[in-house]
Amino acid sequence: VPQHFLQKNLKMGDNVVAEAAGGSVEEPLDLIRLSLDEVIYVKLRGDRELRGKLHAYDQHLNMVLGDVEETITTREVDEEGNDELVKRTKRNVEMLFVRGDGVILVSPPMRI
């Protein structure tokens, strides 16, 4: 995939492409590849969020994460239907397999 396609169609800035000069970015999964052994953020269906170290992934976005912090957000409406109560539950997991069909977003680590 030509670099101009990525920049134009995926709205990638010059800094992201230049940043990956050590490892070329030719397709979207290359950004995931460059995040191996780094802590990433994953947003999942069902108001779940993960932050953990990426150990492995495949073309379906199945992933193996280590030292994971999972955040589950639940919303409840009171009996009168007036107020919404937002509750966040967190748990830590040593190693986690994430099935790719539940993945909404993957954010690589911030590189400064």
C-alpha positions as CSV (number, residue, x, y, z in Angstrom):
1,V,0.0,0.0,0.0
2,P,1.6,3.3,-1.0
3,Q,2.5,5.7,1.8
4,H,0.3,8.5,0.3
5,F,-2.7,6.2,0.5
6,L,-2.2,5.7,4.2
7,Q,-1.7,9.4,4.9
8,K,-4.7,10.4,2.9
9,N,-7.2,7.6,3.6
10,L,-6.3,6.8,7.2
11,K,-5.6,10.4,8.2
12,M,-2.1,9.5,9.4
13,G,0.1,12.5,10.1
14,D,3.6,12.9,8.9
15,N,4.9,12.4,12.4
16,V,3.5,8.8,12.6
17,V,5.0,7.8,9.3
18,A,8.3,9.4,10.1
19,E,8.3,7.9,13.6
20,A,8.1,4.4,12.1
21,A,11.1,5.0,9.8
22,G,13.0,2.3,11.7
23,G,10.2,-0.2,10.9
24,S,8.2,0.6,7.7
25,V,4.5,1.2,7.9
26,E,2.9,-0.1,4.8
27,E,-0.4,-1.4,6.1
28,P,-2.5,-0.7,9.3
29,L,-1.3,-3.8,11.2
30,D,2.2,-2.5,10.9
31,L,1.4,0.0,13.6
32,I,0.4,-3.0,15.8
33,R,3.6,-4.8,14.9
34,L,5.6,-1.8,16.0
35,S,3.9,-1.9,19.4
36,L,5.0,-5.5,20.3
37,D,6.4,-5.6,23.8
38,E,4.9,-2.2,24.5
39,V,1.9,-1.2,26.7
40,I,-1.1,-0.6,24.5
41,Y,-4.7,0.5,25.1
42,V,-7.6,-1.7,23.7
43,K,-11.2,-0.7,23.6
44,L,-13.7,-3.6,23.4
45,R,-17.4,-4.1,22.9
46,G,-19.5,-4.1,26.1
47,D,-17.8,-1.0,27.6
48,R,-14.6,-2.8,28.4
49,E,-11.1,-1.3,28.2
50,L,-7.7,-3.0,28.5
51,R,-4.3,-1.6,29.1
52,G,-1.4,-4.1,28.9
53,K,1.8,-5.3,27.3
54,L,1.3,-6.7,23.8
55,H,3.0,-10.1,23.5
56,A,1.4,-11.4,20.2
57,Y,-1.4,-10.7,17.7
58,D,-2.7,-12.0,14.4
59,Q,-4.5,-10.6,11.3
60,H,-7.9,-11.0,13.1
61,L,-6.6,-8.7,16.0
62,N,-6.6,-11.7,18.4
63,M,-4.1,-10.6,20.9
64,V,-2.1,-11.9,23.9
65,L,-1.6,-9.2,26.5
66,G,0.4,-9.4,29.8
67,D,0.1,-7.4,33.0
68,V,-3.4,-6.3,32.0
69,E,-5.6,-3.8,33.7
70,E,-9.2,-4.3,32.6
71,T,-11.8,-1.6,33.2
72,I,-15.5,-2.5,32.9
73,T,-18.0,0.4,32.8
74,T,-21.6,-0.2,33.7
75,R,-24.5,2.2,33.6
76,E,-27.6,1.9,35.8
77,V,-30.7,4.1,35.8
78,D,-32.3,4.7,39.2
79,E,-35.8,3.4,39.9
80,E,-37.4,6.7,39.0
81,G,-35.5,6.9,35.8
82,N,-34.0,10.3,36.5
83,D,-30.3,9.6,37.3
84,E,-27.8,7.4,35.6
85,L,-25.2,5.8,37.8
86,V,-21.9,5.1,36.1
87,K,-19.8,2.5,37.8
88,R,-16.2,1.5,36.8
89,T,-14.8,-1.9,38.0
90,K,-11.1,-2.6,37.6
91,R,-9.2,-5.9,37.8
92,N,-5.6,-6.9,37.1
93,V,-4.8,-10.1,35.0
94,E,-1.4,-11.5,34.6
95,M,-2.0,-12.9,31.0
96,L,-5.1,-12.5,28.8
97,F,-6.1,-13.7,25.4
98,V,-8.3,-11.1,23.6
99,R,-10.6,-12.4,20.8
100,G,-10.3,-10.0,17.8
101,D,-14.0,-9.8,17.0
102,G,-14.6,-7.8,20.2
103,V,-11.9,-5.2,19.4
104,I,-13.1,-1.7,18.6
105,L,-9.9,0.3,18.9
106,V,-6.2,-0.4,19.5
107,S,-4.0,2.5,20.5
108,P,-0.2,2.1,20.3
109,P,1.9,3.7,23.0
110,M,2.6,7.5,22.8
111,R,6.0,8.1,21.3
112,I,7.5,11.5,22.0
